[in-house]
């Protein structure tokens, strides 16, 4: 394991090298004793995982291969991050979250609890690229949301609690709670019978 800064990994961790913890952000380069990565107990970190500095992660965390998690991100308990997924800096991710392979989570995104995001889903935070001018604002995903494979979510939208974003949907507006977004651009329909409580 390659370490930068001051890192802490809880008991029961299984780490498969090469794994990098506490990688310095641009602001931390040249410092030595900065806060690195803090991870709770029973983590599984697979080879190629790179986690930056100032990151706090709860218990039961796991990664696939070649995962990157950028600086100043907070992650709850029982979170799985799939192979080749990227979580950019300053994100908040709740507990019991599953990010499948090749998901992209941009800076300033908020994910609630019990969120599932399917493979190749892309969340965005820059309304008029490539300007990259503030404010960059990723989506807000409320609790118990499922997002299908290959979906695209535009900057700053909110997906309401219990909503479903269908595979391949392009979401350009807020999704009401307990509704399904389908199509491109997405329209909203009732949840399928099997998805209702």
Secondary structure by P-SEA (a helix, b strand, c coil): cccccbbbbcccccccccccccccccccccccccccbbbccbbbbcccbbbbccbbbbcbbbbccbbbbbcbbbbbcbbbbccbbbbccbbbbbcbbbbccbbbbccbbbbccbbbbcccbbbbccccccccccccccbbbccbbbbccbbbbccccccccbbbbcccccccccccccbbbbcccbbbbcccccccc
